Amino acid sequence: MPPEAAELARPASRRRASFLPFARPEIGNEEIAEVVECLRSGWITTGPRTERFEKDFAAYVGVPHALAFASGTAALHCAFWLLDLRPGDEVIVPSLTWPATANMAAVLGARVIFADIDPVTLQLSPEDAARKVTERTRAIVPVHFGGAPANLDALRELAGSRIAIVEDAAHAVGAEHRGARIGVPSARGSCAFSFHPIKGMTTVEGGMLVVGDEDSARRARLFRFHGVSRDAWTAYGSAGAARYDCVMPGFKYNLTDVASAVGIHQLRKLDGFIERRTRIAEFYRRRLVEIPGVTLPQPPAYPHRHAWGLFPVLVDRRDEFLAGLRVRNVGAGIHFEALHRTGLYHSSSAPLPVTEQVCARILSLPLFPGMSDEDAGDVVEAVADVARERAGQTPGGAPA
């Protein structure tokens, strides 16, 4: 049944009987059975299921190397480390992002340079990024905000052969740019994904790093597991000797087989998840455009597949709007605060007018595959009702 079936008129200010969260993971019997089998197998840390998950993910994206990490943040840390960043190197990042995008460059000593966003799509502005490029620029970091691909053509042209492209695809697993899956890295670049529970698919916590060459994959494996030349599965889970060598300082960033047991089946369901998210998003777009005071960001004009990791809208008096939704038992999120105006980065960052205007108004509406058609209708009705209330109007029925 399409979401339009939920558009029956209801009394204004109707409060849902139960709270509708902003996001909820869709975990099925397949994931549960795989986790149980993994637990019973006696091998629960990184091993054969993680290896299978990596191979399946690489095949899905169409790349030779996909490496599972304990989080998307860890994958980003490795992506920047692979560039051999040094203090004074500059990395261009949008401010409309979660702190990890900038922080993982900053911890390596790089200087984070924030660029503004396109006012229509909310993606990193190639024009403003070009104004921020200097001889010290080592990387440009497009964040595929909300699940839509950033303008990779323009950014790759700007980067040329000197500057790396490190893609933050936390929202964009399954998205496509001009027919190619997001995750196919640019030359010298990489792409990091997140599998946090609010993302397009989940491993409870986890991430994936996609790289384009064997040497980067080899270095990334050392980085994520103590800098030792043999992982635990190779050492203890097979007939091989348990000897190893430590060849560099490394981290404990590996993804467990328990997490990968979830990811194997989430990946198989991903296209179905995106299809359902898309239907809900299209319903939202048809209905919310009619509501005064609610502005919808627009998808990019270039050919793409939107993964709909988020459904953002812009509203005035945002905090009051959030409170009004919560009174009606509808959850929402803020994605994101302007990172260049947070305490860590404020003193060294120039104004970004578009980002600042957007971040004062942005909120994300509920969007997840398990939402019913009635849930989607409740969200639209709640938004319309709060918009009327914020405008000082007397409620008068369901949105037309």
MITI-400052 format. One record per atom (N, C-alpha, C): z, x, y; residue in one letter. Coordinates in steps of 0.1 Angstrom, whole numbers, padded with zeros to 4 digits, always signed. Example, Ala and Ser with C-alpha at 12.3 -4.5 7.8 and 13.67 -1.06 7.14 Angstrom:
% MITI-400052
+0078+0132-0057a
+0078+0123-0045a
+0078+0132-0033a
+0071+0128-0022s
+0071+0137-0011s
+0079+0129+0000s
//
This chain:
% MITI-400052
+0000+0009-0012m
+0000+0000+0000m
+0000+0009+0012m
-0010+0007+0021p
-0010+0015+0034p
+0001+0012+0043p
+0005+0022+0052p
+0016+0020+0061p
+0014+0007+0070p
+0001+0003+0072e
+0000-0009+0080e
+0007-0021+0075e
+0010-0021+0062a
+0017-0032+0056a
+0031-0033+0061a
+0036-0022+0067a
+0050-0022+0072a
+0050-0027+0086a
+0039-0031+0092e
+0039-0034+0106e
+0042-0049+0109e
+0049-0055+0100l
+0054-0069+0103l
+0063-0069+0115l
+0063-0079+0123a
+0072-0080+0135a
+0086-0081+0130a
+0095-0074+0137r
+0109-0074+0134r
+0116-0076+0147r
+0129-0081+0146p
+0136-0082+0159p
+0138-0068+0165p
+0137-0068+0179a
+0139-0055+0186a
+0153-0050+0183a
+0155-0037+0185s
+0168-0030+0183s
+0173-0031+0169s
+0164-0034+0160r
+0168-0035+0146r
+0174-0021+0141r
+0185-0021+0135r
+0191-0009+0130r
+0189-0009+0115r
+0183+0002+0110r
+0182+0004+0095r
+0195+0003+0088r
+0195-0002+0076a
+0207-0003+0068a
+0212+0011+0064a
+0203+0020+0062s
+0207+0034+0058s
+0200+0044+0067s
+0206+0056+0068f
+0200+0066+0077f
+0188+0072+0071f
+0177+0073+0079l
+0165+0080+0075l
+0165+0094+0080l
+0166+0104+0071p
+0167+0118+0076p
+0154+0122+0082p
+0154+0133+0090f
+0142+0139+0095f
+0133+0145+0084f
+0140+0150+0074a
+0132+0156+0063a
+0141+0155+0050a
+0134+0155+0039r
+0141+0155+0026r
+0131+0160+0015r
+0135+0170+0007p
+0126+0176-0003p
+0123+0166-0014p
+0112+0167-0020e
+0107+0158-0030e
+0108+0165-0044e
+0119+0164-0050i
+0122+0171-0063i
+0120+0161-0074i
+0111+0165-0084g
+0109+0156-0095g
+0114+0161-0108g
+0112+0153-0119n
+0117+0157-0132n
+0111+0170-0137n
+0099+0173-0133e
+0093+0186-0137e
+0100+0198-0133e
+0104+0197-0120e
+0112+0208-0114e
+0126+0209-0121e
+0132+0198-0123i
+0145+0198-0129i
+0145+0203-0143i
+0135+0199-0151a
+0133+0204-0165a
+0131+0219-0165a
+0122+0224-0156e
+0119+0238-0156e
+0132+0246-0152e
+0140+0241-0143v
+0152+0248-0139v
+0162+0249-0151v
+0163+0237-0158v
+0172+0237-0170v
+0167+0247-0181v
+0154+0247-0183e
+0149+0256-0193e
+0151+0271-0189e
+0150+0273-0176c
+0152+0287-0171c
+0167+0291-0173c
+0176+0282-0170l
+0190+0284-0171l
+0194+0287-0186l
+0187+0280-0195r
+0190+0281-0209r
+0184+0294-0215r
+0174+0299-0208s
+0166+0310-0213s
+0174+0323-0213s
+0185+0324-0205g
+0192+0336-0203g
+0187+0345-0193g
+0176+0342-0187w
+0170+0351-0176w
+0169+0342-0164w
+0177+0344-0154i
+0177+0335-0142i
+0174+0342-0129i
+0175+0356-0129t
+0171+0363-0117t
+0155+0365-0117t
+0150+0374-0109t
+0136+0376-0108t
+0130+0380-0121t
+0120+0373-0126g
+0114+0376-0139g
+0101+0369-0141g
+0099+0363-0153p
+0086+0358-0157p
+0082+0346-0149p
+0092+0337-0145r
+0088+0326-0137r
+0084+0330-0123r
+0090+0339-0117t
+0086+0344-0104t
+0073+0350-0104t
+0070+0358-0115e
+0057+0364-0117e
+0046+0353-0118e
+0049+0342-0125r
+0039+0331-0127r
+0037+0324-0113r
+0048+0322-0106f
+0047+0315-0093f
+0039+0324-0083f
+0041+0337-0083e
+0033+0345-0074e
+0018+0344-0078e
+0015+0345-0091k
+0001+0344-0095k
-0005+0331-0091k
+0002+0320-0094d
-0003+0307-0090d
-0005+0305-0075d
+0004+0311-0067f
+0003+0310-0053f
-0009+0318-0048f
-0011+0330-0053a
-0022+0338-0049a
-0036+0331-0053a
-0036+0325-0064a
-0048+0317-0068a
-0050+0305-0059a
-0040+0298-0055y
-0041+0287-0047y
-0047+0291-0033y
-0041+0302-0027v
-0046+0306-0014v
-0060+0313-0015v
-0062+0320-0026g
-0074+0327-0028g
-0073+0342-0023g
-0062+0348-0027v
-0060+0362-0023v
-0055+0370-0035v
-0056+0383-0035p
-0052+0391-0046p
-0037+0393-0047p
-0029+0393-0036h
-0015+0397-0037h
-0007+0387-0029h
+0003+0380-0037a
+0013+0372-0031a
+0026+0376-0037a
+0036+0379-0028l
+0049+0384-0032l
+0060+0374-0028l
+0068+0370-0037a
+0078+0360-0035a
+0091+0368-0029a
+0097+0361-0019f
+0108+0367-0012f
+0120+0356-0012f
+0132+0361-0009a
+0143+0352-0009a
+0143+0342+0003a
+0135+0345+0013s
+0133+0335+0024s
+0120+0339+0032s
+0116+0330+0040g
+0105+0333+0049g
+0108+0343+0059g
+0121+0344+0063t
+0125+0354+0072t
+0124+0368+0066t
+0128+0369+0053a
+0126+0382+0046a
+0112+0386+0045a
+0103+0376+0043a
+0089+0379+0042a
+0084+0384+0056a
+0088+0378+0066l
+0084+0383+0080l
+0089+0397+0082l
+0102+0400+0078h
+0107+0413+0080h
+0098+0423+0073h
+0094+0420+0061c
+0086+0429+0054c
+0072+0431+0061c
+0067+0420+0066a
+0054+0420+0072a
+0054+0429+0084a
+0064+0429+0092f
+0065+0438+0104f
+0068+0452+0099f
+0076+0454+0089w
+0079+0467+0084w
+0066+0474+0079w
+0057+0466+0073l
+0045+0472+0068l
+0036+0478+0079l
+0039+0474+0091l
+0031+0480+0103l
+0037+0493+0108l
+0048+0497+0102d
+0055+0510+0106d
+0058+0509+0121d
+0064+0498+0125l
+0067+0496+0139l
+0078+0506+0144l
+0076+0511+0156r
+0085+0520+0162r
+0091+0515+0175r
+0103+0519+0179p
+0108+0515+0192p
+0098+0517+0203p
+0096+0507+0211g
+0086+0507+0222g
+0073+0500+0218g
+0070+0499+0205d
+0059+0491+0201d
+0061+0476+0206d
+0050+0469+0209e
+0051+0456+0214e
+0044+0446+0204e
+0050+0435+0203v
+0046+0424+0194v
+0045+0411+0202v
+0034+0405+0202i
+0032+0392+0210i
+0034+0380+0201i
+0044+0372+0206v
+0049+0360+0198v
+0049+0348+0207v
+0046+0336+0202p
+0049+0324+0210p
+0064+0322+0211p
+0068+0316+0222s
+0082+0312+0223s
+0086+0299+0216s
+0076+0291+0213l
+0078+0279+0206l
+0078+0282+0191l
+0090+0287+0186t
+0091+0291+0172t
+0106+0293+0169t
+0109+0294+0156w
+0123+0297+0152w
+0126+0311+0155w
+0138+0315+0157p
+0141+0329+0161p
+0136+0340+0152p
+0135+0336+0139a
+0131+0347+0129a
+0118+0353+0133a
+0109+0346+0138t
+0096+0351+0142t
+0097+0363+0151t
+0105+0362+0160a
+0107+0374+0170a
+0118+0383+0164a
+0128+0378+0159n
+0140+0387+0155n
+0136+0397+0145n
+0127+0394+0136m
+0123+0404+0125m
+0115+0415+0130m
+0108+0413+0142a
+0102+0425+0149a
+0112+0432+0157a
+0121+0425+0163a
+0132+0431+0172a
+0141+0440+0164a
+0144+0436+0151v
+0154+0445+0143v
+0147+0458+0140v
+0134+0459+0140l
+0128+0472+0138l
+0125+0480+0150l
+0131+0475+0162g
+0130+0482+0174g
+0118+0479+0183g
+0110+0469+0178a
+0098+0465+0186a
+0103+0457+0198a
+0095+0457+0209r
+0097+0449+0220r
+0089+0436+0219r
+0096+0425+0219v
+0090+0412+0218v
+0084+0407+0231v
+0071+0404+0231i
+0065+0399+0243i
+0061+0385+0241i
+0066+0376+0248f
+0064+0362+0246f
+0051+0357+0253f
+0043+0349+0247a
+0031+0344+0253a
+0032+0328+0253a
+0025+0322+0262d
+0026+0308+0264d
+0017+0301+0253d
+0018+0287+0253i
+0011+0279+0243i
+0001+0271+0250i
-0009+0266+0242d
-0018+0256+0247d
-0011+0243+0250d
-0013+0237+0261p
-0006+0224+0264p
-0010+0212+0256p
-0022+0213+0250v
-0027+0202+0242v
-0023+0203+0227v
-0026+0215+0221t
-0023+0217+0207t
-0010+0223+0204t
-0003+0229+0214l
+0010+0236+0212l
+0009+0249+0204l
-0004+0253+0201q
-0005+0266+0194q
-0005+0277+0205q
-0003+0290+0200l
-0003+0301+0208l
-0016+0302+0216l
-0015+0304+0229s
-0027+0304+0238s
-0033+0318+0237s
-0046+0319+0232p
-0053+0332+0232p
-0055+0337+0246p
-0056+0329+0256e
-0058+0333+0270e
-0046+0340+0275e
-0034+0334+0272d
-0022+0340+0277d
-0018+0353+0269d
-0021+0352+0256a
-0019+0364+0248a
-0027+0376+0253a
-0040+0373+0257a
-0048+0384+0262a
-0042+0390+0274a
-0036+0382+0283r
-0029+0387+0294r
-0017+0396+0291r
-0012+0395+0279k
+0000+0402+0275k
-0003+0415+0267k
-0015+0417+0263v
-0019+0428+0255v
-0019+0441+0264v
-0012+0451+0259t
-0012+0464+0265t
-0016+0475+0255t
-0016+0488+0259e
-0019+0498+0249e
-0008+0500+0239e
+0004+0494+0241r
+0015+0494+0231r
+0015+0483+0222r
+0006+0473+0223t
+0006+0461+0215t
+0002+0465+0200t
+0010+0462+0191r
+0008+0465+0177r
+0004+0453+0169r
+0009+0441+0173a
+0007+0429+0165a
+0007+0417+0174a
-0001+0407+0170i
-0001+0394+0176i
+0003+0384+0164i
+0012+0375+0167v
+0018+0367+0157v
+0015+0352+0160v
+0004+0347+0155p
+0002+0332+0156p
+0012+0325+0147p
+0019+0315+0153v
+0027+0306+0145v
+0019+0293+0143v
+0016+0289+0131h
+0008+0277+0128h
+0017+0265+0130h
+0019+0262+0143f
+0030+0252+0146f
+0027+0239+0141f
+0037+0233+0134g
+0036+0219+0129g
+0027+0218+0117g
+0021+0228+0113g
+0012+0227+0101g
-0003+0228+0105g
-0006+0228+0118a
-0020+0230+0122a
-0023+0245+0124a
-0035+0249+0121p
-0038+0264+0122p
-0040+0267+0137p
-0034+0279+0141a
-0037+0284+0154a
-0051+0288+0155a
-0055+0292+0167n
-0069+0295+0170n
-0072+0310+0165n
-0074+0311+0152l
-0075+0324+0146l
-0088+0332+0150l
-0099+0324+0152d
-0111+0331+0157d
-0108+0339+0170d
-0103+0332+0180a
-0100+0338+0193a
-0090+0349+0192a
-0080+0347+0184l
-0069+0357+0183l
-0074+0370+0175l
-0083+0368+0165r
-0088+0379+0158r
-0098+0387+0167r
-0105+0380+0175e
-0114+0387+0184e
-0106+0395+0194e
-0095+0389+0199l
-0086+0396+0208l
-0080+0409+0201l
-0076+0407+0189a
-0069+0418+0182a
-0079+0430+0179a
-0091+0427+0176g
-0101+0437+0172g
-0096+0445+0160g
-0099+0458+0160s
-0095+0466+0149s
-0083+0474+0151s
-0077+0473+0163r
-0065+0481+0167r
-0052+0473+0165r
-0052+0460+0167i
-0040+0452+0166i
-0040+0444+0154i
-0029+0443+0147a
-0027+0435+0135a
-0024+0421+0138a
-0028+0412+0129i
-0025+0398+0130i
-0014+0395+0119i
-0002+0391+0123v
+0008+0387+0114v
+0010+0372+0115v
+0006+0364+0106e
+0007+0350+0107e
+0020+0345+0102e
+0026+0336+0110d
+0038+0329+0106d
+0034+0315+0102d
+0033+0313+0089a
+0028+0300+0083a
+0039+0292+0077a
+0051+0293+0083a
+0063+0286+0078a
+0060+0271+0077a
+0052+0265+0086h
+0049+0251+0086h
+0036+0248+0079h
+0029+0257+0074a
+0015+0255+0072a
+0010+0258+0058a
+0019+0258+0048v
+0014+0260+0034v
+0005+0249+0031v
-0007+0253+0026g
-0018+0243+0023g
-0027+0240+0034g
-0024+0244+0046a
-0034+0242+0057a
-0046+0251+0056a
-0057+0247+0063e
-0069+0254+0063e
-0075+0256+0077e
-0082+0267+0079h
-0089+0270+0091h
-0103+0273+0088h
-0112+0264+0093r
-0126+0265+0090r
-0129+0267+0075r
-0123+0259+0067g
-0125+0259+0053g
-0118+0269+0044g
-0111+0278+0051a
-0103+0289+0044a
-0089+0285+0044a
-0082+0287+0033r
-0068+0284+0033r
-0060+0294+0042r
-0051+0289+0049i
-0041+0297+0057i
-0034+0306+0047i
-0034+0319+0050g
-0028+0329+0041g
-0038+0340+0037g
-0051+0337+0039v
-0061+0348+0037v
-0059+0358+0049v
-0053+0370+0047p
-0050+0378+0058p
-0061+0385+0065p
-0060+0387+0078s
-0070+0395+0086s
-0068+0410+0081s
-0078+0418+0085a
-0077+0432+0082a
-0064+0438+0088a
-0057+0445+0080r
-0044+0451+0083r
-0033+0441+0086r
-0036+0428+0083g
-0026+0418+0086g
-0019+0413+0074g
-0011+0402+0076s
-0004+0396+0065s
-0001+0382+0070s
+0005+0374+0060c
+0008+0360+0063c
+0021+0357+0056c
+0031+0351+0063a
+0044+0348+0057a
+0046+0333+0056a
+0051+0328+0045f
+0053+0314+0043f
+0068+0311+0041f
+0073+0299+0043s
+0087+0296+0041s
+0087+0284+0031s
+0097+0284+0022f
+0099+0273+0013f
+0113+0267+0014f
+0118+0267+0027h
+0130+0260+0030h
+0129+0245+0027h
+0140+0238+0024p
+0138+0224+0020p
+0131+0215+0030p
+0130+0218+0043i
+0123+0209+0052i
+0108+0212+0052i
+0104+0223+0045k
+0090+0227+0046k
+0081+0219+0037k
+0068+0222+0037g
+0058+0214+0029g
+0060+0214+0014g
+0066+0225+0009m
+0071+0226-0005m
+0083+0235-0004m
+0091+0234-0015t
+0104+0241-0014t
+0107+0249-0027t
+0115+0259-0026t
+0121+0266-0037t
+0136+0266-0035t
+0141+0256-0028v
+0155+0255-0023v
+0156+0264-0011v
+0155+0277-0013e
+0153+0287-0002e
+0143+0297-0008e
+0135+0302+0001g
+0125+0312-0004g
+0114+0314+0005g
+0105+0323+0002g
+0093+0325+0010g
+0083+0333+0002g
+0071+0335+0008m
+0060+0343+0002m
+0053+0351+0013m
+0050+0363+0009l
+0042+0372+0018l
+0029+0374+0011l
+0018+0372+0018v
+0005+0375+0013v
-0001+0387+0021v
-0006+0396+0013v
-0012+0409+0019v
-0025+0411+0013v
-0033+0419+0019g
-0047+0420+0015g
-0051+0432+0007g
-0042+0442+0005d
-0045+0454-0003d
-0034+0458-0012d
-0038+0466-0022e
-0028+0470-0032e
-0017+0479-0027e
-0020+0488-0017d
-0010+0497-0012d
+0001+0489-0004d
-0003+0479+0004s
+0006+0470+0010s
+0015+0463+0000s
+0009+0458-0010a
+0016+0451-0021a
+0026+0460-0027a
+0022+0472-0030r
+0031+0482-0037r
+0043+0485-0027r
+0041+0487-0015r
+0051+0490-0005r
+0061+0478-0004r
+0055+0466-0003a
+0063+0454-0002a
+0072+0452-0013a
+0068+0455-0025r
+0076+0454-0037r
+0088+0463-0036r
+0086+0475-0031l
+0097+0485-0030l
+0107+0480-0019l
+0101+0475-0008f
+0109+0470+0003f
+0119+0459-0001f
+0114+0449-0009r
+0122+0437-0012r
+0132+0440-0023r
+0131+0451-0030f
+0141+0453-0041f
+0146+0468-0041f
+0154+0471-0031h
+0162+0483-0031h
+0154+0496-0030h
+0141+0495-0029g
+0133+0507-0028g
+0132+0514-0042g
+0135+0507-0053v
+0134+0513-0066v
+0120+0510-0072v
+0116+0519-0081s
+0103+0518-0086s
+0101+0509-0098s
+0112+0502-0102r
+0111+0493-0114r
+0121+0482-0111r
+0116+0469-0112d
+0125+0458-0110d
+0133+0455-0122d
+0142+0446-0121a
+0151+0443-0132a
+0144+0437-0144a
+0134+0428-0142w
+0127+0423-0153w
+0120+0433-0161w
+0113+0443-0154t
+0106+0453-0161t
+0116+0462-0169t
+0128+0465-0162a
+0138+0474-0168a
+0145+0468-0180a
+0150+0455-0178y
+0159+0450-0188y
+0153+0438-0196y
+0143+0432-0191g
+0138+0420-0197g
+0126+0423-0207g
+0123+0435-0209s
+0112+0439-0218s
+0117+0450-0227s
+0108+0455-0235a
+0112+0466-0244a
+0112+0480-0238a
+0108+0480-0225g
+0107+0493-0218g
+0121+0499-0215g
+0121+0512-0212a
+0134+0519-0209a
+0139+0514-0196a
+0152+0514-0194a
+0159+0509-0182a
+0159+0520-0171a
+0152+0530-0172r
+0152+0541-0162r
+0145+0536-0149r
+0149+0542-0138y
+0142+0538-0125y
+0144+0550-0116y
+0136+0549-0105d
+0137+0559-0094d
+0138+0552-0081d
+0147+0557-0072c
+0148+0551-0059c
+0140+0560-0049c
+0129+0554-0043v
+0120+0562-0036v
+0121+0560-0021v
+0128+0550-0016m
+0130+0546-0002m
+0141+0537+0000m
+0147+0536+0012p
+0157+0526+0014p
+0150+0512+0014p
+0156+0503+0007g
+0151+0489+0006g
+0161+0479+0007g
+0157+0466+0005f
+0166+0455+0007f
+0167+0447-0006f
+0176+0437-0006k
+0177+0428-0018k
+0171+0414-0014k
+0158+0414-0014y
+0151+0402-0009y
+0143+0395-0020y
+0146+0398-0032n
+0138+0391-0043n
+0141+0377-0045n
+0132+0369-0050l
+0133+0355-0053l
+0137+0353-0068l
+0147+0345-0071t
+0151+0343-0084t
+0142+0334-0093t
+0143+0336-0106d
+0135+0327-0114d
+0139+0312-0113d
+0152+0310-0111v
+0157+0296-0109v
+0149+0290-0097v
+0148+0297-0086a
+0141+0292-0074a
+0126+0291-0078a
+0121+0300-0084s
+0106+0300-0088s
+0103+0289-0097s
+0113+0285-0106a
+0111+0273-0115a
+0108+0261-0107a
+0114+0259-0095v
+0112+0248-0086v
+0098+0250-0080v
+0095+0262-0075g
+0083+0265-0068g
+0070+0263-0076g
+0071+0266-0089i
+0059+0264-0098i
+0054+0250-0097i
+0063+0241-0098h
+0059+0226-0098h
+0057+0221-0085h
+0064+0226-0075q
+0061+0221-0061q
+0047+0225-0057q
+0043+0237-0061l
+0029+0241-0057l
+0019+0232-0063l
+0021+0228-0076r
+0012+0219-0082r
+0011+0206-0076r
+0021+0202-0069k
+0022+0189-0062k
+0018+0190-0047k
+0016+0202-0042l
+0015+0204-0028l
+0003+0196-0022l
-0008+0195-0028d
-0020+0188-0022d
-0016+0173-0021d
-0009+0168-0031g
-0005+0154-0031g
+0005+0152-0020g
+0015+0161-0018f
+0024+0160-0007f
+0017+0160+0007f
+0007+0168+0008i
-0001+0169+0021i
-0008+0156+0023i
-0014+0150+0012e
-0021+0138+0014e
-0012+0127+0019e
+0000+0126+0013r
+0010+0116+0018r
+0014+0118+0032r
+0017+0131+0035r
+0021+0134+0049r
+0010+0130+0059r
-0002+0133+0055t
-0013+0130+0064t
-0014+0115+0066t
-0012+0107+0056r
-0013+0092+0058r
-0002+0087+0067r
+0010+0093+0066i
+0020+0088+0075i
+0017+0093+0089i
+0013+0106+0090a
+0009+0111+0104a
-0002+0103+0110a
-0012+0099+0103e
-0023+0091+0109e
-0017+0077+0113e
-0008+0072+0105f
-0002+0059+0110f
+0006+0061+0122f
+0014+0071+0123y
+0021+0074+0135y
+0012+0076+0147y
+0001+0083+0145r
-0008+0086+0156r
-0015+0073+0162r
-0018+0064+0152r
-0024+0051+0157r
-0014+0043+0164r
-0001+0043+0160r
+0008+0034+0166r
+0016+0039+0178r
+0019+0052+0178l
+0027+0058+0188l
+0019+0060+0201l
+0006+0061+0200v
-0003+0063+0212v
-0002+0051+0221v
+0003+0040+0216e
+0004+0027+0224e
+0017+0026+0232e
+0026+0036+0229i
+0039+0034+0235i
+0040+0043+0248i
+0043+0036+0259p
+0044+0044+0272p
+0056+0054+0271p
+0054+0065+0277g
+0064+0075+0278g
+0065+0084+0266g
+0056+0082+0256v
+0055+0091+0244v
+0042+0098+0244v
+0042+0111+0244t
+0030+0119+0244t
+0028+0126+0231t
+0016+0125+0225l
+0013+0131+0212l
+0005+0144+0214l
+0010+0155+0209p
+0001+0167+0209p
-0011+0164+0201p
-0022+0171+0203q
-0035+0168+0197q
-0038+0179+0187q
-0044+0176+0175p
-0049+0186+0166p
-0060+0194+0172p
-0061+0207+0167p
-0072+0215+0172p
-0086+0209+0170p
-0095+0213+0179a
-0109+0208+0179a
-0117+0215+0168a
-0113+0227+0164y
-0121+0234+0154y
-0118+0228+0140y
-0128+0230+0131p
-0126+0225+0117p
-0113+0230+0111p
-0105+0221+0105h
-0092+0225+0099h
-0087+0214+0090h
-0077+0218+0082r
-0069+0209+0074r
-0055+0210+0079r
-0050+0199+0084h
-0036+0199+0089h
-0026+0197+0077h
-0016+0205+0076a
-0006+0204+0066a
+0005+0194+0070a
+0006+0191+0083w
+0016+0182+0088w
+0030+0186+0083w
+0034+0198+0086g
+0047+0203+0084g
+0057+0197+0093g
+0053+0192+0105l
+0061+0185+0114l
+0053+0174+0121l
+0059+0164+0126f
+0052+0155+0135f
+0060+0155+0149f
+0055+0164+0158p
+0062+0164+0171p
+0057+0154+0181p
+0066+0150+0189v
+0062+0141+0201v
+0069+0147+0213v
+0064+0143+0225l
+0070+0147+0237l
+0076+0135+0244l
+0088+0135+0248v
+0094+0123+0255v
+0103+0128+0267v
+0104+0120+0277d
+0113+0123+0288d
+0128+0120+0283d
+0137+0127+0290r
+0152+0124+0287r
+0154+0126+0272r
+0149+0137+0267r
+0149+0139+0252r
+0162+0137+0245r
+0173+0142+0251d
+0186+0141+0244d
+0190+0127+0243d
+0188+0119+0253e
+0191+0105+0253e
+0182+0098+0242e
+0170+0102+0241f
+0160+0096+0232f
+0165+0099+0217f
+0169+0112+0215l
+0175+0115+0202l
+0187+0106+0198l
+0196+0105+0208a
+0207+0096+0206a
+0203+0082+0203a
+0193+0077+0210g
+0189+0063+0207g
+0183+0061+0193g
+0176+0071+0189l
+0171+0071+0175l
+0182+0071+0165l
+0192+0079+0167r
+0203+0080+0158r
+0211+0067+0157r
+0212+0060+0169v
+0219+0047+0168v
+0212+0038+0159v
+0199+0039+0159r
+0190+0030+0150r
+0188+0036+0136r
+0196+0046+0133n
+0197+0052+0119n
+0184+0059+0116n
+0177+0065+0126v
+0165+0073+0124v
+0168+0087+0128v
+0167+0097+0120g
+0169+0111+0123g
+0157+0117+0130g
+0160+0128+0136a
+0149+0136+0143a
+0154+0150+0144a
+0145+0159+0148g
+0148+0173+0149g
+0143+0179+0162g
+0147+0190+0166i
+0142+0197+0178i
+0135+0210+0173i
+0122+0211+0175h
+0114+0222+0171h
+0104+0226+0182h
+0109+0234+0191f
+0121+0242+0190f
+0126+0244+0205f
+0138+0250+0206e
+0142+0255+0219e
+0133+0266+0223e
+0131+0268+0236a
+0123+0279+0241a
+0130+0292+0238a
+0124+0300+0229l
+0131+0312+0224l
+0133+0322+0235l
+0123+0323+0244h
+0124+0333+0255h
+0135+0329+0265h
+0141+0317+0264r
+0152+0313+0273r
+0166+0313+0266r
+0166+0318+0253t
+0179+0320+0246t
+0186+0332+0251t
+0199+0333+0248g
+0206+0344+0253g
+0201+0358+0249g
+0196+0360+0237l
+0191+0373+0232l
+0179+0378+0240l
+0170+0369+0244y
+0157+0373+0250y
+0156+0369+0265y
+0165+0362+0271h
+0163+0356+0284h
+0162+0367+0295h
+0170+0378+0294s
+0170+0387+0305s
+0157+0396+0306s
+0150+0396+0295s
+0138+0405+0295s
+0125+0397+0294s
+0125+0384+0296s
+0113+0376+0294s
+0109+0369+0307s
+0096+0369+0309a
+0090+0362+0320a
+0089+0347+0318a
+0087+0339+0328p
+0086+0325+0326p
+0073+0321+0318p
+0074+0311+0311l
+0063+0305+0303l
+0062+0290+0307l
+0055+0286+0317p
+0056+0273+0322p
+0053+0262+0312p
+0042+0263+0304v
+0039+0253+0294v
+0050+0252+0284v
+0054+0263+0278t
+0064+0263+0268t
+0077+0256+0273t
+0081+0260+0285e
+0093+0254+0291e
+0092+0239+0293e
+0081+0234+0297q
+0079+0220+0299q
+0079+0213+0285q
+0073+0219+0275v
+0072+0213+0262v
+0086+0213+0256v
+0093+0224+0256c
+0106+0225+0249c
+0116+0216+0255c
+0115+0212+0268a
+0124+0202+0274a
+0122+0188+0269a
+0110+0186+0262r
+0107+0172+0259r
+0104+0170+0244r
+0103+0181+0236i
+0098+0179+0222i
+0109+0175+0213i
+0105+0166+0203l
+0113+0163+0192l
+0104+0160+0180l
+0109+0161+0168s
+0101+0159+0156s
+0106+0147+0149s
+0097+0138+0145l
+0100+0125+0139l
+0101+0127+0123l
+0107+0118+0116p
+0108+0120+0101p
+0094+0120+0096p
+0092+0130+0086l
+0079+0131+0080l
+0081+0138+0066l
+0081+0131+0056f
+0082+0137+0042f
+0076+0128+0032f
+0071+0134+0021p
+0063+0126+0011p
+0071+0114+0006p
+0084+0115+0004g
+0091+0104-0001g
+0094+0092+0008g
+0089+0093+0020m
+0091+0081+0029m
+0082+0070+0025m
+0088+0058+0025s
+0080+0046+0022s
+0072+0041+0034s
+0063+0032+0032d
+0056+0026+0043d
+0065+0019+0053d
+0076+0012+0047e
+0085+0005+0056e
+0093+0016+0064e
+0096+0027+0058d
+0103+0038+0066d
+0095+0042+0078d
+0082+0044+0076a
+0073+0048+0087a
+0072+0037+0097a
+0072+0024+0093g
+0072+0014+0103g
+0085+0013+0111g
+0096+0016+0104d
+0109+0016+0111d
+0110+0027+0121d
+0104+0039+0118v
+0103+0049+0128v
+0096+0045+0141v
+0084+0040+0139v
+0076+0035+0150v
+0083+0025+0158v
+0090+0015+0152e
+0097+0005+0159e
+0109+0011+0166e
+0116+0020+0160a
+0127+0027+0167a
+0123+0034+0179a
+0112+0042+0178v
+0106+0049+0190v
+0102+0040+0201v
+0095+0029+0197a
+0091+0019+0208a
+0103+0013+0214a
+0113+0010+0206d
+0125+0003+0212d
+0133+0013+0221d
+0134+0025+0217v
+0141+0035+0226v
+0133+0038+0238v
+0120+0038+0237a
+0112+0041+0249a
+0113+0029+0259a
+0114+0017+0254r
+0116+0006+0263r
+0130+0007+0270r
+0140+0010+0262e
+0153+0011+0267e
+0154+0022+0278e
+0148+0034+0275r
+0148+0045+0284r
+0141+0041+0297r
+0131+0032+0296a
+0123+0028+0308a
+0131+0017+0315a
+0142+0012+0310g
+0150+0002+0317g
+0144-0012+0314g
+0136-0013+0304q
+0130-0026+0301q
+0139-0034+0291q
+0137-0047+0291t
+0144-0056+0282t
+0136-0056+0269t
+0142-0053+0257p
+0135-0053+0245p
+0128-0067+0243p
+0116-0066+0237g
+0109-0078+0235g
+0100-0078+0223g
+0105-0074+0212g
+0098-0075+0199g
+0092-0062+0195g
+0085-0063+0184a
+0079-0051+0177a
+0067-0046+0186a
+0064-0033+0184p
+0052-0028+0192p
+0040-0036+0188p
+0031-0038+0199a
+0019-0045+0196a
+0010-0036+0188a
//
